[in-house]
Amino acid sequence: MPRCPTMLRILCLVSCALLIPSRADPGALMKLGMEFMNKAVKDAMDESQILEKMAAMANQQGSGVKPIKGMTGMKVKDVRPPIITLDFLPEVGIFQCVSTQITITGKSFIGGTMEITVVVNITANNRLSQDEATGLPTFHSEGCQIILVSVKTNLPSNMLPKVVNKFLDSTLQKVLPGLMCPAIDTVLEFVNQKWTHLMDPRPVGEAGSIKYVLSGTPTTTAKYIEVDFNPVVQREDGDTIDLPEDGAAITILEDYPDGSSQLVLSATFVAAEFTLLQKSFDVDIKGKTIGKLPPHTTKTVARFVPRVGKAYRKPVPLMTQIRINKPPKVIMKPDKSELHLHGTIEMFAVSPKSGPSSMFVLETHFILDIQYSLSEDKVNMVTSMDKLLDLSVASSSIGSFKVKKLKKFLTSLLQEAYVPIINGALEVGFPLPAFLDMKYGQSELAIKENALVVDLRKP
Ligand SMILES: *[C@@H]1O[C@H](CO)[C@@H](O)[C@H](O)[C@H]1NC(C)=O
């Protein structure tokens, strides 16, 4: 009956498709691969000095190490640096195996020093969840087990089985879990502590802050842990900037080497920071001399707009007012990122006697090219003039004129006088999430479709 399985499959396809939760695209996400997690856990082991602590604990009175018949003065002589193996457990977190060698010494009843060397594997599932109180990612271990891999002693072989078996029964199986499983927990606590500042607001100069808020429990796949964020971009006065819902989707990239990790920032999220800084994009360009440009006067403009020459027979200094009246947009394509600004350019003749008087207001849409680079805790951005896309006359006090001839002049003016001011405002940088001691300085950054991708590498 081939029909039934087919029906079933169709049913499953339908219902399984329905089961996939529809969720909004995260504004930012990170994928932590195995190389990164290995380093994070190894750092935690080193910092926690867990081995030293274990050895000290085992030697404490009342540590639970029961005397072995025929053996006195038992001591843990040596704990070898462990081999730690991690594996991703899809939908759970990380499987952790700590393989270590422990040497216990004592006096045997026949006189000499007795040494027992055991190799044990401690295994546990480190479940990853979102802490209810703090909202932070957190690991906790489950099902810790001790696997005895090998036992060696310097006892005469004829008495080996009996004594060793006793030792194993009475001591290792009972005592080691109590001794070693807390060690796994201690290491995890150190890992967990490294997320503490993940959701702290990170200042963007004086303008406001960015907060990397988790959008839910991190997910684990066979290859990585994914942490999704709903970043909160907040102004100094407390207002938040909504990330547009219609923002282009982040394409989840799978074209990276196994084990690697990345942080993905959506173009809409990056744009929200520009919106935060939007006020500083309103600029008044004053002064006669601007770089190598012809003098910033009515005489220069008259070359492109003859009506200006008619209105001002003698050269009068100019003031060019640029006002951005829509939230900036960021467009990202592979290797290219554009900042789209919409607003007005108003030119004033500033007569020394009567002060500024408006000559005309132009509606404009122009594009700056954005270059990104990384420092330890932020993305740095520098812009350059790309092109003036639209230019039209909104109002004019000197009569109607054709604006086309002004394009080249205004493009140079924006590059020389406007872009440096924008770049100054951007020096605050774009703060990146603080977690697991990540320093971004050595990482690489790439512009992809609708997203900025930071290749995470622990130094
Ligand atoms: C113990 O751990 C080591 C290192 O990860 C591994 O090679 C070995 O297979 C494990 N042995 C057992 C019995 O689990």
The ligand as an SDF file (V2000), in Angstrom:
LIG
                    3D

 14 14  0  0  0  0  0  0  0  0999 V2000
   37.5520    9.3870   27.5540 C   0  0  0  0  0  0  0  0  0  0  0  0
   37.8960   10.6460   26.9690 O   0  0  0  0  0  0  0  0  0  0  0  0
   38.8770   10.5700   25.9760 C   0  0  0  0  0  0  0  0  0  0  0  0
   39.2490   11.9680   25.6010 C   0  0  0  0  0  0  0  0  0  0  0  0
   38.1340   12.6890   25.2390 O   0  0  0  0  0  0  0  0  0  0  0  0
   38.3580    9.7350   24.8110 C   0  0  0  0  0  0  0  0  0  0  0  0
   39.3340    9.6640   23.8060 O   0  0  0  0  0  0  0  0  0  0  0  0
   37.9650    8.3630   25.3090 C   0  0  0  0  0  0  0  0  0  0  0  0
   37.3740    7.6490   24.2630 O   0  0  0  0  0  0  0  0  0  0  0  0
   37.0200    8.4220   26.4920 C   0  0  0  0  0  0  0  0  0  0  0  0
   36.8500    7.0940   27.0310 N   0  0  0  0  0  0  0  0  0  0  0  0
   35.6930    6.6220   27.4630 C   0  0  0  0  0  0  0  0  0  0  0  0
   35.7050    5.2270   27.9600 C   0  0  0  0  0  0  0  0  0  0  0  0
   34.6700    7.2920   27.4430 O   0  0  0  0  0  0  0  0  0  0  0  0
  1  2  1  0
  1 10  1  0
  2  3  1  0
  3  4  1  0
  3  6  1  0
  4  5  1  0
  6  7  1  0
  6  8  1  0
  8  9  1  0
  8 10  1  0
 10 11  1  0
 11 12  1  0
 12 13  1  0
 12 14  2  0
M  END
$$$$
